[in-house]
Amino acid sequence: MGALVIEERQHREWSQPAEALVGLARVRFAGPLTAATASTLRARVRQALVSGEAGLVVDLQAVTALDAAGIAALLDARRSLRAQAGGTLVLRANGIVCRALKESGTISAFALSSGTGM
């Protein structure tokens, strides 16, 4: 089982217009986003909320697997951020993530940034 890597991103290398992502914290995940690692995502979202972040861009380009627990963690993150002054969660997804979101019927719940596999 691979580890979930979290990395704060301060520079802009996103395909969305810069003004669309201003004020959003940036986090990159690598490895599986599954039952074994979903708590890490939840902890990072809690940290962002405590820090007063208005939104979060989650780069999932290096995610190697996404199961129901990972999707539930993403949905919880979206719900938590929206509850705090209408915060935003933007996903930068790869083909694995998009496929899992499509198959689960949850893809329309997320704002997606342009990326491969979408």
N, C-alpha and C positions, 0 to 999 in steps of 0.2 A: 504494500500500500504506500503510495506516495504522499508526501506532506503537502499541505496547503500553504503556499507562500503568500504573505501579505506584504505589499510594498507601497508606501505612500509615493504618489507621483506629484511633483510640483511643476514640472514643465509641461508644455502643450505638444503632444504628438497625436492628437485626436483628429479624426476626419470631420467632425462636426465643426461648424463655424465657432471661432473662439468665443464670441459673445454668447453663444448658447450654453457654454459650460463655465462661464465666469461665476465664481463663488461656490463652485462645487468641489468638494474634496475628491481626491482621486485615489483609488485603491486597485492593485493588480493581484489577481489570484492565479496560482499555477497548481496543477495536480488535480486530484479528484475533489469535487464538491459534492460530498455524499454524507450519509448519516455519521460517519466517523469524523468529518471536518466541518459540518454545518454550524456547530457551536462557535467556531472561530469567526465565521461571517457574522453571526448574531452579536458576538462580543465587539467586533469592529463597528457595527452599526450603533450599538449602545454607546461606544466611545465617541462616535461622530455626533450623536444626539446630545451627549453631555457637553461636548465642545461647542455646541450651538451651530453645527453645520446645517446649512439650508438644504443641502442635497449631497448626493454621492454618485460619482461615476465609478462603476465597477468594471474593470477590464478583465473579461473572462476568456481572452484569446488563448491563454495557455492552460485552460481547464481541460482535463483528459477524460472526465466522466462527470455526469450530473444525474443524480437519482431523485426520487420523490422527496427525500429529506432535504437535499440541496435546493430543490425548487421551492419547498415550503419555507426554507430560510430566506430565499430571495423574495418571496411573497410577503413574509413577515417584515423584511427590511423595507419593502415598498410601503407597507401599511404604516409602519412606525415613522418613516420619514414624512409621509403625507399627513399624519396626525400632528406633526410638529410644524405648525405654520405653513402647511401646504408644501412641505419639502419634496424634493425630486430624487428619484433613483433612475439612473441611466445605465443600461448594460451595453458593454462592447463585447459582443458574443462571437464565438467561432461556430463552425458547422455542428459540432457535438452539442453545444449549448442550444443552438437554434432548433435542432432536431428534437431534443428532449422537451423544449418548451412547446414546440408545435404538437408533438405527440401527446403531451399532457393537456393541451388546450389552453395553456396559460400565456402563450406568446403575446397576445393582445393586451395583457395586463402591464406590459413593460414598455418603457421608452427605450428604443434601441439606437445605438450609434452605429454608423456604417462600419462594417468590418467584413472579413471574409466569411463565407458561408451563410450569408443572410439573404 
